[in-house]
Amino acid sequence: MNVCHQNRKPNPGPLKRQEKQQHCLTTYQKKIRREDDDAGTTNNNSNMKYTSLPLLLQDINIVVVTDVHSWVAGHGRHEPKYDADYGDVLSFYQHLQRQVTASSSSSSGKSRDVYFVMNGDFVDGTGLSAVPPSHLVPILERMPFDAVNMGNHELYHDETVEFLVYGSSSSSKNATGEGGSFIDHWDGNYLTSNTLLKSTNEPIGNRYTYLRGDSTNSPTLLTFGFLYNFQNNCPTTVVESVEGTVSERWFRDALLRRDDYDAILVLAHMDAVDSLVYVILEAIRSITDTDDVPIVFVTGHSHRRAYEVLDANAVSFEAGHFLDTVGFVSFPLPEKNDAASSGNGTSKAAATNFSWIRAKRGCAMRYSDLSRQRHRRSLEQISKLPTAKR
């Protein structure tokens, strides 16, 4: 349990929004029980049964892990329902990647892409994690994450931060045999939109990045990495308030370069319905002066499975903890000519593409318990995945 999170006061926000969030938290428990029943899971370790849930491949497809807390080896025989490890997750992602590539070649020339993200809190939890996490980091560097966010647990100890930023003098090479630190390893895609080094007053990683697929016509995701308003960080770091960060010039400039991106991905280490999610969303909508830009919030920190429709073209999605879950979210992109021809700033294509979020339980969002039995079943089903019709 994260004591700091349990004790911190939530952002008050408007009363109406608080009531809405409380409703979401209440109804979420009912939803997850229904989904567990639908999945056909049982607690009988000797006779676990699973029913495959389809994944709908679309223009943008994202595989998510968050709050793994060093459970990279899975839960083993103690919890067979969650016995998959990072090797199984990697295998699933690679098979899905091949399927997305194959579907892209038959989708009328329009590229489909799949991204793999990790949303912070990778330290603390098992014996693999130490201060600093010198044994854990080489394993993480083997994972082909497209973007990595910083969680609050990475900020408790100066030694951990220094190791992530500067590396270890006793280990001059990373997992790929190259020099550099853990943050250097991600080549600009370790994101810290509101977390800074106190000595330099510069972000620990990058404020934002652009994710693009391998195809020449792949769409571009403008990607941020936020942490909630954490206050118990170690002395060598500074966590800026989310409210202050979204009013800074760099944030505005990144959003106003509208021709540089097709959609926005926000890695947000905070609960799926945290009021700060709405702060970021409202700032984006205000700065861009449009509601037609697709926005996906990949959230975390509260160690649960959740999703929320934020507006017609924005959703929030949280994918569990302790490697009990791999999350998947996909969404379509509006045709640019349709958006350009819309007189009211909201394209018909965008509204249509996102209208089914309400009917299909969250923007093609799916969770899967991480067991090897389910992993083998998933690989058998990947070749049969449906793709969105155009």
Backbone torsions as a table, in degrees:
resi	resn	phi	psi	omega
1	MET	NA	136.1	177.1
2	ASN	-87.1	102.6	-175.8
3	VAL	-61.9	-38.9	-177.9
4	CYS	-60.4	-42.1	-178.9
5	HIS	-67.4	-39.1	-178.7
6	GLN	-65.2	-31.8	-174.7
7	ASN	-91.7	-20.2	-173.7
8	ARG	-73.5	148.2	-179.3
9	LYS	-82.7	131.3	179.4
10	PRO	-69.3	154.3	173.8
11	ASN	-62.7	124.5	-172.5
12	PRO	-62.3	-51.4	179.6
13	GLY	60.6	-179.8	179.4
14	PRO	-65.3	146.5	-179.0
15	LEU	-60.6	-39.5	-178.6
16	LYS	-60.1	-40.1	-179.9
17	ARG	-68.8	-39.6	178.1
18	GLN	-59.4	-42.4	179.1
19	GLU	-63.5	-38.2	178.8
20	LYS	-65.1	-42.9	-179.3
21	GLN	-65.8	-38.8	177.8
22	GLN	-62.9	-39.0	177.0
23	HIS	-62.0	-42.1	179.5
24	CYS	-61.8	-43.7	-178.5
25	LEU	-65.5	-34.7	-179.9
26	THR	-72.1	-48.0	-177.2
27	THR	-72.1	-23.1	-179.7
28	TYR	-59.6	-41.5	-178.7
29	GLN	-60.7	-38.0	178.4
30	LYS	-67.7	-40.3	-179.1
31	LYS	-62.7	-45.5	-173.9
32	ILE	-68.7	-32.4	176.3
33	ARG	-66.6	-40.7	177.9
34	ARG	-64.0	-41.0	-179.4
35	GLU	-65.7	-37.8	176.3
36	ASP	-62.5	-40.3	178.3
37	ASP	-66.0	-41.7	-179.9
38	ASP	-62.9	-35.6	-177.6
39	ALA	-73.3	-13.3	177.7
40	GLY	73.1	23.6	-178.9
41	THR	-78.5	151.9	175.6
42	THR	-133.0	163.6	178.0
43	ASN	-92.8	3.3	178.4
44	ASN	-81.8	104.6	-173.0
45	ASN	-61.5	-27.7	-177.5
46	SER	-85.1	-9.2	-175.3
47	ASN	-145.0	51.8	-179.6
48	MET	-73.6	137.7	179.6
49	LYS	-123.7	139.7	-180.0
50	TYR	-132.3	145.2	173.3
51	THR	-115.8	126.9	-176.5
52	SER	-66.4	138.9	173.3
53	LEU	-107.2	130.5	-176.3
54	PRO	-70.1	147.1	173.0
55	LEU	-109.6	124.9	-179.7
56	LEU	-91.5	114.2	179.1
57	LEU	-80.4	130.4	-179.8
58	GLN	-135.0	-164.1	-176.3
59	ASP	-58.6	-47.5	179.6
60	ILE	-117.3	127.8	-179.7
61	ASN	-129.1	131.0	-173.6
62	ILE	-130.1	127.7	173.6
63	VAL	-100.6	133.2	-169.8
64	VAL	-127.0	133.3	161.2
65	VAL	-127.9	145.8	-179.6
66	THR	-150.8	152.9	175.5
67	ASP	51.0	44.5	-179.2
68	VAL	-70.5	-30.0	175.8
69	HIS	50.9	46.6	173.6
70	SER	69.0	12.0	176.1
71	TRP	-81.4	46.8	-175.6
72	VAL	-71.1	-19.5	178.9
73	ALA	-92.8	6.5	-179.3
74	GLY	75.5	-169.4	-176.0
75	HIS	-105.3	-2.7	172.9
76	GLY	59.5	-152.2	-174.9
77	ARG	-71.8	-14.0	-179.8
78	HIS	-68.8	-35.3	176.5
79	GLU	-137.8	80.6	-176.1
80	PRO	-57.1	-24.6	178.2
81	LYS	-63.0	-22.8	-178.5
82	TYR	-125.6	44.3	-173.8
83	ASP	-90.5	0.6	177.3
84	ALA	-71.4	150.8	179.3
85	ASP	-120.5	-174.0	-178.0
86	TYR	-61.9	-27.1	175.9
87	GLY	-63.7	-40.1	177.6
88	ASP	-67.7	-39.7	178.1
89	VAL	-63.2	-43.7	179.0
90	LEU	-61.9	-43.5	178.9
91	SER	-60.5	-44.3	178.2
92	PHE	-59.8	-46.7	-179.1
93	TYR	-61.8	-42.8	-178.7
94	GLN	-65.4	-40.3	176.6
95	HIS	-65.5	-42.1	178.5
96	LEU	-64.3	-38.7	178.8
97	GLN	-60.0	-43.3	178.5
98	ARG	-65.2	-39.0	179.7
99	GLN	-67.5	-39.6	177.9
100	VAL	-64.0	-41.1	177.6
101	THR	-61.5	-42.4	179.8
102	ALA	-65.8	-41.4	-179.8
103	SER	-69.8	-30.2	179.6
104	SER	-66.0	-37.2	-178.5
105	SER	-68.2	-16.6	-179.6
106	SER	-114.7	23.0	-176.5
107	SER	-112.7	46.6	174.4
108	SER	58.2	36.5	174.7
109	GLY	81.3	-4.9	179.7
110	LYS	-90.8	131.6	-174.2
111	SER	-75.3	142.6	167.5
112	ARG	-115.8	141.8	-176.6
113	ASP	-133.8	152.0	175.6
114	VAL	-125.1	135.8	-179.4
115	TYR	-122.9	152.3	-175.8
116	PHE	-124.5	117.1	-174.4
117	VAL	-127.0	152.2	176.0
118	MET	-126.2	127.6	-166.5
119	ASN	-105.0	33.1	170.5
120	GLY	91.7	174.6	-174.6
121	ASP	56.8	57.9	177.0
122	PHE	-94.4	-10.9	179.0
123	VAL	-98.7	170.2	179.2
124	ASP	68.8	141.4	174.3
125	GLY	131.3	-47.2	-179.0
126	THR	-129.9	177.5	-179.7
127	GLY	-66.9	-15.3	177.6
128	LEU	-70.7	-22.8	-176.9
129	SER	-95.5	126.9	177.5
130	ALA	-133.6	-179.9	176.1
131	VAL	-117.6	106.1	-0.2
132	PRO	-80.2	168.9	-175.5
133	PRO	-82.4	57.9	-173.0
134	SER	-69.7	-25.8	178.7
135	HIS	-85.6	-28.9	-177.3
136	LEU	-80.0	-40.1	-173.9
137	VAL	-56.9	-43.7	178.9
138	PRO	-59.7	-30.8	176.9
139	ILE	-70.2	-44.1	-179.7
140	LEU	-62.9	-34.6	-178.2
141	GLU	-70.7	-12.6	175.3
142	ARG	-81.2	-14.3	-178.9
143	MET	-86.7	133.2	-175.3
144	PRO	-84.0	53.9	179.5
145	PHE	-64.1	138.0	175.7
146	ASP	-84.0	-27.5	177.3
147	ALA	-153.5	143.3	-179.4
148	VAL	-129.5	133.4	178.4
149	ASN	-105.2	158.9	178.0
150	MET	-96.8	130.8	176.3
151	GLY	-99.9	173.2	-178.7
152	ASN	-67.9	-29.8	-177.9
153	HIS	-68.0	-23.8	175.9
154	GLU	-72.9	-7.7	-173.6
155	LEU	-111.4	7.9	-177.9
156	TYR	-76.8	-29.0	-173.6
157	HIS	-126.5	133.1	175.6
158	ASP	-56.5	-38.7	-177.7
159	GLU	-61.9	-38.3	178.8
160	THR	-66.2	-46.7	-179.6
161	VAL	-61.2	-46.3	-179.6
162	GLU	-61.9	-38.0	178.3
163	PHE	-66.1	-43.0	-179.9
164	LEU	-66.0	-36.8	-175.7
165	VAL	-82.9	-43.7	-171.6
166	TYR	-109.6	-13.7	-176.4
167	GLY	82.4	-174.1	-177.2
168	SER	-113.8	136.9	178.6
169	SER	-64.8	-24.1	179.7
170	SER	-87.4	-6.1	179.8
171	SER	-139.3	92.4	-172.1
172	SER	-83.9	-7.3	-179.3
173	LYS	-124.0	146.1	178.1
174	ASN	-89.5	-168.6	-173.1
175	ALA	-64.7	-24.2	-180.0
176	THR	-90.3	2.9	179.6
177	GLY	86.0	5.3	-179.4
178	GLU	-102.4	157.3	177.3
179	GLY	-74.7	162.3	176.2
180	GLY	122.1	167.9	-177.4
181	SER	-90.9	177.7	177.5
182	PHE	-60.2	-44.1	-179.9
183	ILE	-67.7	-38.9	176.1
184	ASP	-59.2	-35.1	-176.3
185	HIS	-56.0	-32.0	-174.4
186	TRP	-88.6	4.8	168.2
187	ASP	52.0	48.3	176.9
188	GLY	92.2	-4.5	-176.6
189	ASN	-104.3	12.8	167.1
190	TYR	-90.1	116.8	-165.1
191	LEU	-108.7	131.4	177.0
192	THR	-141.9	75.4	-175.2
193	SER	-61.5	-32.2	-177.0
194	ASN	-132.3	24.9	178.2
195	THR	-123.5	123.0	-171.3
196	LEU	-122.5	158.5	166.9
197	LEU	-83.3	129.5	-176.8
198	LYS	-65.2	-35.2	-176.2
199	SER	-67.5	-29.2	-177.1
200	THR	-112.3	-16.7	-173.6
201	ASN	57.4	29.2	176.8
202	GLU	-116.4	154.1	179.3
203	PRO	-60.3	145.1	-179.8
204	ILE	-63.2	-42.3	174.1
205	GLY	-112.2	-130.9	174.8
206	ASN	-106.7	148.9	176.6
207	ARG	-65.7	-40.1	-179.1
208	TYR	-158.4	170.7	177.7
209	THR	-150.8	171.5	174.5
210	TYR	-114.6	128.4	175.5
211	LEU	-104.5	127.5	178.8
212	ARG	-133.8	144.9	176.6
213	GLY	-75.5	-179.2	-176.2
214	ASP	-79.3	-22.1	-177.7
215	SER	-75.3	151.8	180.0
216	THR	-66.3	-24.9	179.4
217	ASN	-106.0	20.4	177.9
218	SER	-66.7	138.8	175.1
219	PRO	-69.0	165.1	-176.8
220	THR	-116.0	134.1	175.9
221	LEU	-105.4	119.2	169.0
222	LEU	-77.0	120.4	-168.6
223	THR	-123.7	127.3	177.0
224	PHE	-111.7	164.3	176.5
225	GLY	-138.0	98.6	-175.4
226	PHE	-103.4	150.9	169.6
227	LEU	-118.0	143.7	177.6
228	TYR	-61.0	175.8	-175.5
229	ASN	-74.3	69.7	-177.1
230	PHE	-74.1	136.5	-175.7
231	GLN	-117.6	-11.4	-177.4
232	ASN	-100.1	32.0	179.7
233	ASN	-73.7	158.4	-178.4
234	CYS	-69.4	160.9	-171.9
235	PRO	-63.1	-22.4	-177.3
236	THR	-82.5	0.1	-175.9
237	THR	-124.7	161.4	175.9
238	VAL	-132.1	128.4	174.0
239	VAL	-107.2	110.4	178.5
240	GLU	-74.2	148.8	176.6
241	SER	-66.1	145.2	177.7
242	VAL	-61.6	-41.1	-179.6
243	GLU	-59.6	-40.5	178.9
244	GLY	-72.5	-37.0	-176.8
245	THR	-64.5	-42.5	-176.8
246	VAL	-72.1	-7.2	175.9
247	SER	-99.5	0.7	-178.6
248	GLU	-79.0	158.0	-173.8
249	ARG	-64.7	-40.7	-176.7
250	TRP	-61.2	-37.1	-179.2
251	PHE	-66.5	-44.3	178.9
252	ARG	-63.9	-44.9	-178.3
253	ASP	-62.1	-41.4	-179.8
254	ALA	-62.3	-40.6	-177.9
255	LEU	-73.9	-31.7	-176.8
256	LEU	-78.0	-12.5	173.9
257	ARG	-81.8	66.7	-169.4
258	ARG	-62.7	-29.7	-179.6
259	ASP	-74.1	-9.1	-176.5
260	ASP	-87.0	-9.4	-176.7
261	TYR	-148.6	158.5	-179.8
262	ASP	-109.1	-22.9	179.9
263	ALA	-156.5	169.5	-177.4
264	ILE	-123.1	131.7	174.4
265	LEU	-115.7	125.3	178.9
266	VAL	-115.7	109.2	169.3
267	LEU	-80.2	116.4	-173.0
268	ALA	-128.7	109.9	178.9
269	HIS	-81.8	80.2	-179.4
270	MET	-165.7	164.5	-177.2
271	ASP	-61.1	154.2	-176.5
272	ALA	-58.4	-29.7	180.0
273	VAL	-119.9	25.1	173.9
274	ASP	-58.1	141.7	179.7
275	SER	-60.1	-23.7	178.8
276	LEU	-70.1	-25.6	173.1
277	VAL	-59.5	-43.3	179.5
278	TYR	-69.8	-31.8	176.3
279	VAL	-61.3	-46.3	179.8
280	ILE	-65.5	-46.0	-179.4
281	LEU	-58.7	-48.7	-177.5
282	GLU	-65.3	-33.8	176.6
283	ALA	-66.3	-42.0	178.9
284	ILE	-63.1	-47.5	-179.3
285	ARG	-62.7	-38.1	-179.3
286	SER	-69.0	-44.2	-177.0
287	ILE	-69.5	-43.4	-178.2
288	THR	-79.7	-17.3	178.2
289	ASP	58.0	37.7	177.3
290	THR	-157.2	152.5	177.3
291	ASP	-107.5	5.9	-172.6
292	ASP	-94.4	-2.6	177.5
293	VAL	-79.0	121.5	177.9
294	PRO	-65.8	133.7	179.2
295	ILE	-131.4	128.2	173.8
296	VAL	-118.4	125.0	172.3
297	PHE	-97.2	118.7	170.4
298	VAL	-95.6	109.8	-172.0
299	THR	-108.9	179.0	-176.9
300	GLY	-174.4	-149.8	173.8
301	HIS	77.8	-38.7	-176.1
302	SER	-89.8	1.9	170.8
303	HIS	61.0	45.9	178.1
304	ARG	-142.8	169.7	172.9
305	ARG	-99.5	126.7	-176.5
306	ALA	-159.4	158.5	170.2
307	TYR	-151.2	157.4	179.7
308	GLU	-151.5	133.6	171.9
309	VAL	-82.3	118.6	-174.9
310	LEU	-90.9	-41.8	171.0
311	ASP	-156.5	-169.9	-173.5
312	ALA	-60.0	-27.5	-177.2
313	ASN	-127.1	25.6	-179.2
314	ALA	-143.7	137.6	178.8
315	VAL	-136.7	159.9	174.7
316	SER	-123.5	139.4	-169.7
317	PHE	-143.1	127.2	-179.6
318	GLU	-126.4	136.1	-168.7
319	ALA	-122.7	60.5	166.4
320	GLY	70.8	-152.7	-176.0
321	HIS	-164.9	168.8	173.5
322	PHE	54.0	29.6	-178.2
323	LEU	58.5	33.7	173.0
324	ASP	-90.2	-4.3	-170.3
325	THR	-147.3	139.4	162.1
326	VAL	-117.1	129.0	-177.7
327	GLY	-101.3	151.7	178.0
328	PHE	-138.9	130.7	175.5
329	VAL	-137.6	137.1	176.4
330	SER	-135.2	154.3	178.0
331	PHE	-155.3	153.2	178.0
332	PRO	-87.5	161.9	174.7
333	LEU	-110.9	141.0	176.6
334	PRO	-68.5	146.5	174.0
335	GLU	-66.7	132.1	-175.5
336	LYS	-61.8	-36.4	-179.4
337	ASN	-69.0	-31.2	176.2
338	ASP	-68.4	-41.9	179.8
339	ALA	-64.7	-39.3	-177.7
340	ALA	-68.1	-29.3	-176.7
341	SER	-86.2	-4.8	-178.7
342	SER	-79.5	125.7	-176.7
343	GLY	-79.3	-21.4	-175.5
344	ASN	-100.7	8.9	175.7
345	GLY	86.6	-6.6	177.6
346	THR	-122.3	115.4	-174.0
347	SER	-73.8	146.9	175.8
348	LYS	-62.5	-37.2	179.9
349	ALA	-62.1	-42.9	-179.2
350	ALA	-64.0	-44.1	-178.8
351	ALA	-63.7	-40.2	-179.4
352	THR	-68.7	-44.8	-176.7
353	ASN	-62.2	-31.1	-178.2
354	PHE	-99.6	-2.2	-175.9
355	SER	-68.0	-26.9	-177.3
356	TRP	-79.7	-2.8	176.4
357	ILE	-54.9	-43.5	-175.2
358	ARG	-68.5	-32.1	-174.5
359	ALA	-85.6	-25.7	-172.9
360	LYS	-113.4	32.6	172.6
361	ARG	54.9	52.6	166.6
362	GLY	97.4	62.9	166.7
363	CYS	51.5	51.7	-177.6
364	ALA	52.7	36.1	179.7
365	MET	-87.2	134.0	178.7
366	ARG	-138.6	145.1	172.4
367	TYR	-112.8	152.7	174.1
368	SER	-141.0	130.4	171.9
369	ASP	-63.0	138.3	-174.3
370	LEU	-91.9	82.3	171.2
371	SER	-117.9	153.8	179.7
372	ARG	-67.5	-31.8	177.0
373	GLN	-61.9	-44.2	178.5
374	ARG	-69.8	-35.6	178.8
375	HIS	-60.5	-47.0	179.2
376	ARG	-61.1	-40.1	179.2
377	ARG	-65.8	-37.6	179.1
378	SER	-62.9	-42.9	-179.0
379	LEU	-63.2	-34.3	178.2
380	GLU	-67.0	-30.4	-175.4
381	GLN	-90.5	-18.7	-173.8
382	ILE	-58.7	-38.3	-177.9
383	SER	-67.3	-12.0	-178.6
384	LYS	-106.8	11.7	-175.5
385	LEU	-63.3	137.4	176.3
386	PRO	-75.9	154.1	174.1
387	THR	-121.3	149.9	-177.7
388	ALA	-67.1	135.0	177.7
389	LYS	-77.9	149.7	-179.8
390	ARG	-111.7	NA	NA
